[in-house]
Amino acid sequence: MAESLWNATHLKMKTNDLLAKTVILTALILADRSALGLEIADAAGTWRIINFSMPSRLTVQTDMHRVVTGITEAEHFENSTGTLNVQANGSFSGSVPDPITGTIALGGQGELIVNANSQDGPQTLTFHINRTADFMTTCGTTPDGFNDLILGLRAPAALQASDLAGQWNATAFQTPHHLVLERNSSNQVINIRGLGSFGVYGGVMTINTNGTLSGQIENPFTGTIDSAANGLVNVTINGEEGPEPLTLFVNASKDVMALLQSRFDANDNHQELMIFQKAPTNNAARDLAAHWRIITFNAPMLTQVTDTFGRVTGLGGSTTFEVARQSLVAGHDGFFTAQVGAVATGTFTPASSGLVTVNVQVPGEGSDTFSFQLNSSQTLLSSSRDIGDGYELLLVTKSAPASGPVRDFGLVSIPDVAGMTLNWAATTNGGLQVSTNLTSWQTISNTVGQHSYTAPVAGPAVNFYRTVEFTP
């Protein structure tokens, strides 16, 4: 499967002797301020949980004639919903959908550690949690061959239909409900149903203060909100196939909703996850300056290969599915540095109606462009797209500030034949400083408010660099 730049695995860089002359002091720099981070009590409340699973790979079995007789993971597409009740001390209980208990604790910046006990035994998961502590997500591969994506939305204390009025942007990720293997009398596979169910799409929905709604997600539709309470929004959608009741989960900020659908009958074979985000009233690059954590959830584009007898002899395309957890740090001007398997740089370019264009460059790997959607509290970016030979879902959560007087500027160094370029997430009142002894520091004047600097080849044998914020 063609590799997204959000999941690059290595850097191809030319090196020179500048590395022998320069030492970089990176990442966390002390600033004279006290940032307010999250506390465990901020996550207290009722969480609505969605689990969406697909295989980590497909293993094709063949007979002596090289005709497919089975796919081990054909049933490894699953979905479920549940509820967790989290207490202010971090303990929780609930069903997801099986009974579960445990505790939560804060991890690294923007991370929540969940220690759970269920009928399957103890398990520890690392979630990404947004700054408002009302949306969390994680992904990973299980020992039994599933790629899991888990979402949690903390329910609002009170909810009515008028709270949801506004424009909502939608993004969706779809897989088969399961793969159906049709066989001949010799137990050989002659058709695989469900391979065409992989896909992504998006759209827009407008909710009025009276609870009526309309929009277009693939096709035009209208509808009504029938009830809204306890973090659940029940709607009736009127589309091409007539009235359809749906239930969405909504977060405490009332600007993210999630919908899980699953259907298997003579006409449908799919499961899909839809994310709705209420568009912000203003959308500027400076509002995106933060530490962000990334979830990547990828499926390949698959076809079946047949012989002259119509028997399936294999699968065209990659049979590997991908998940990854990554991060980036953005500055006031939209420039960011990212750790996506390799070091990358890029820019956020906000537009109207909650849309954000993201350009990413990985040295030696090329560039890529993404279209994201942003919620009104500006704590979640989402994107689903066709990447040529596969499909990709990205969920990017804004982290709360790190506890204590620290700031992560995401400082990275990228050497090439011309020298060494330092990149960082810029602030309007910050810049780059240089020292030869780690004691006396001088500000490099043309870096104030900027995000990059190219170190000269000529200079002292050793230089130290750090990014600083001059005033809170």
N, C-alpha and C positions, 0 to 999 in steps of 0.2 A: 504494500500500500504506500502511495506517495506520502512522504512525511511532512506534516505541518511544521512550520517554523516554531510553533509553540511546543513542539516535541522533538527539537533537534537534539542529537545525541553527542555531537562532538564539534570542535572548532578546527578549521583548517587555517592556520596562521603562519606567516613567515616571521622568522625571528632574527634578531640582530644583537649586537653587543650592548645595546642600550639597557637591556635587562640587568647587566652586570653593574650598571652605574646608578640604577634607580630602585629605591624601595618604596612601596606604597603603603601608607597607613590607611586601611580601608574600614568601611561599614559604620560602626557605631562611634559617634563623636559626641562628647559632652557638650551640652548647651545649658545656659543659666536659666532653666525653666523647669517646671514640674508638669509633665503631661498626665492627663487623666486617662488611665487605661480602664479596661473592663474589670468588673468584679464578678465573682460567681453568682451573687444575688441578682445581677442584671439578667441572667438567663432563667430566672425562676418563672414558672407559669406552665401553661399547657402547650405542648409542641405537637403539631400534626406532622406525621412522618410518611414519606414516600420512599419505597425501595424499588429500583428499576434495574433489572439484571439481564445480561447477555453472556454468551460464552467468552472465555478468554482466547479460545481457538476452536477450530473445527477439525476433528480427526476423521478422515475418510477411510472406510474399510472397503477392500475390493476382493474379488474372487480370483481364481486362476486365470480368468480371461480379462482381468483388469477392469471388470465392470463393478460399479459401486454396489455394495450390499448393505451398507449402513453408514451413519454419521453418529459417532458416539455422543456428541453434545447437541443433537437435534432438539432436545427438550430443554436446553439450558437458556431459555428465555422466560423470565418470571417477573412478576410485579406484585406489590402488596402495599397496604397502607396501615397506619397504626397511630397510637397516641402515647406520649410520654408526659407525665406530670413531674416537673422538676421543682424541688424545694429550694429555699434561699440558702441552705447549707450545702447544696450540690447533690444531695441524694435524689434519686428518681425511681419511679416505678411506672409500669404501663404494659401495653401489648403492641407488638410490631410485626406480625399480628400475634405471635406467641407471647406469653407472659415474660416480663423482663424487669430486672431491678439493677441498681448500680449507683455510681457516683460520677460526677463530672469535675474536672479541674482545668485550670488555664494552662496552656502550653506556651509555645513561642508566640510572638506577636501575631494575632489573628488566628490562633489555633485553640481548639477546645478538645481536651482529652476525655474520652468517654470510656469508663471501665464498667463493663456490663456483665451480668450473670443471667444466663437463660438455660433452657433445657439442653442446649448444646455446650454448656460449660462457660468458663470465663473468657472474655474477649476484650481487647483494648483497641479502640479506633481513634484516629486523629481527624477531627473535623476542622474545616475552615468556617469561622463565624464572622459575620459582618459587624460593623461598628455599632449598630443599633441593637445588636444581640437578639435579632428576631428572624434571621435566616442563617442556616448552617448547611454545609454539604461536605461529603467526602466520597472518595472512590477507591477501589482496590480490587485485587484479585484474591479469591478465596482458595483454600487448599483443594476444594473439589471442582475447580475449573470454571467458576463464575466470575465475571467482571461486574461488580456491584457499584451502582450510583445511589447514594442515599441523600435525601433532602429533608430538612426540618424547618418548619415555619412556626414561630411562636405566636399563638393566638392573641388578638387584642382583647383588652378587658371589656370593651363594649363595641358593638358593631351594628350599623344599620345601612340600608342600601345607599342612602345619600352620601355616606362616607366614601363611597367608591366612585363617585361621579368624576368623569374626566376621560382623557384618552389613554388607552392601554395598548402597548405594543406586545405582540406575541411571537414567541419562537418555539419550535417543536422539533422533537427528535423521535424517530419511529423505527421499530424493528419488527420482525415477525412475532406472532404469539408463540409459535414454534414451527419448526420445519417438518413438513409432511412428506414422507417418502412413499411414492406410489411404485408398486412392484409388479413384475410379471410372474408367471407360474413357477419360474426358476428362482424366485426370491431376489431377482436382480432389479435394481432401481431404474425405472424408465422415466421418472419425472420427480422433481423436487419442488413442492409448492411452498411459497413463502420467501423465496430469494428476492422477489421484486418488492417486498414490503419494507425494505430499508429505505430511509429517506429523511429529509429535513424540509421544513417550510416555515413560513412566518405570516404575519398579517397584523391587522389593527382592529381594535374594538373601542367603541365609545359608549360609556355608561352615563345616563342622564340622572338627575337628582331624584326623579320619581321611580327609578329602578328599571326603566326600559333601556334596552341596549340595541346596538346595531354594529355591523362591521363587515369585514371581508378577511377570511382566513381560508385561502384557496378559493372559496365561493362566498357570495354575499349571504348574510344572515341577519335576522332580527331576534329579539328575545326579551325576557323579563327576569328580574331577580325575584324569586319566590320567597326566599327567606335568607337572613344573614344574621348569624349568631354563633358564639363559641368557636370562632375561627373558621366556620364553614359557610360557604356561599352557595346556595342551591339556585340554579337557573334552569329555565326552559329555553332551548334554542330552536328557532324555526328556520330550517334550511331546506336544501333540495330534497332531503329524505323525510321531511315532516318534523313534528315536535320531538325534541330529544331532551330528557332531563339530565343534568350534569351537576356534579359537586366539585367545587374548588376549595382549596385551602388558602387562607389569607394570613399575612404576617401582621404583627402588632402596629407597624407603621402604616398599614393599609395601602401599601404600594407595590406589593408582590403577591401574586396568586399562582398556584400550581394546580394542574389538572392531570390526572392519570386516567387513561382510557385503555381498555383491553377488550378485544372482540375476536371470536373465532366461530365462523359459521360458513355456509356454502359460498358466501360472497366476500367475507372479510377474514383476514388473517394478520392481525397486527396488535401491537401494544405501543402506546405513545405517551410521551411526557411533554406537556405544554407549560411554558413559563410565561406569565403575563406581568408586565411592569408598567406601572402608571408613570407617564412621562413627566419629567420635571418642568417647572415653569420657566426656569432659566438653566442654561447649560454652558458652562465656561471651563476652559482648561484648568484654571486655578482651583476649581472645586474638586478636581480629580487628583490633586496633589496628595499622595498618601502611599502607604505600603499596602499592596494588594496581593491576595493569594488566588491561585488559578487551579481549577479542576478541568482536566481534559478527558473526554469520553468519546472514543472513536470506534466506528464499525466499518469494515471493508465493503466495497461494492462487489457482489458475488454473482456469478453466472454459472450455469451448468454446461458441461461439455459432453456431447453425445457421439456415439459411433454411427455407422451406416444402418445399424439395426434399431436405432432409436434408444439404445441403452445409455445410461449415464456413466461416463468413464472418469469423471472428476469434476472439480470446481475451478472455474476461471477466476483469477484474482487472488489476493492474499486471503489466507484463512485465519489470520491473527487479528484479534481485537485489542485495542490499546486503551490504557488509562494512565493518568499521570497527575501528580500534584506539584505545582510550580509557584513562582512568585515574581513580583516586579515592584519597583519603587519609582513613583512618578513625581515630577517637580511642578512648580507653579506655571511653567510655560508649556506643559504637556509632554515634555521630553521624559523618557523613562529608561531605566536599565532593568533587565530581566534575567532570571535564571530559569531557563527552559530546557534543561539538559546541557545547553551551552550558554555562554554569555551572549545576550542580545541587547540591542538598543532599539528605540522606536519613539513614536509620537502618538498622543491622543489628540484628535481633532473633533471637538464637539460640534454638533449641528442642532437644528431645531427639532422639537418633538421627541427629545430623548435619544436621538441617534448619535453615535460616536464612531468615527472612522479611526482605525488603529493601523498604523504602518510599522512593520517590524523588520529589522535588518540583523542578520547573523553573519559575522565576518566569515568569508569563505563559503557561505551557504546560500546567499542571495537574500531577497526581500519578499515580503508578503503583505497583503492588505486584508483587513477584516472589517465587517460592519457589526457593531455592537449596539445593544439597547441598554438604557440606563433608567433606573427607577428614580422616583421623585426625591427620596432622601439621599440619593447618589451613593449608595452603598453596595450596589450589585450591577455588574455588567454581564450580559449574556449574549451568546451568538450560537447559531447553528448554521452549518453550511456544507455544501458539496465540495469536497477537496479533490475532485477528479476521479479517483478510484476508491473513494470512501466517503464517509459522512462524519462530521465532527460537531460535538457540543462543547462549548466553553462556558464555564460559570466562574466569574471573577469577583471576589468579595473584598470590600475595603476593610482593612484591619483598624481596630481601635489603636490610638497612640500607645507606644510602649510605656510601661510603668517607669517612673523616675525621670531624671533630667537627661534623657538620651534622645537621639534622632538618627534614624537609619537613612542615609543619603544614597545608598546603593552604589557607592563608588567602585568602579571597575577600571582596569587598565587593559588596553588592547594595543599590542605592538604590531608594527608592520615595517615595510622597508623605509618609510619616511621618518620613523621615530616611534614614540609611544604616546597615544592619546588617552587621557583620563576622561571618563564620563561619569556624571552623577545626576541625581534629581535635584534641580536647582530650586533655591528659594530667593525671593526678592531681596532679602537682607542677608544673604550668605554667599560664600565664595570658597576659593581654594587657597590654602596656605602651604608654604614650603619651609623646610628646616634642614639643617645639616647635622643637628645634634639632639633633636627631640626636646630641646629646652626653649630656644628662641625661635619664634615663628614669624614669618612675614607673609602678608596677604598679597597674592598676585593680583594686581589692580584690575586687569581686564577680565577677571573671572567673576566679579561681583554680579550676582543676579543671572549668571550664565550657567551652562551645563556641561561644558567641555573645555579641555586645555591640552595642547600638544607640547610635551616636555622637550626642550632642545637637547640635541645630542651632546653638544659641548656643555660642560659644567662640572661641578664637583664630583668626586668619585662616588659619593652616596648622597642622595636627596630623599627626604621624607616628605610626603604630601598628606594633607588631611582636609576634609571639607568641614566648614564651621558655619554656624548661624550667629551673627554678630549680636543681635538683640532678640529677645523673645517675640 
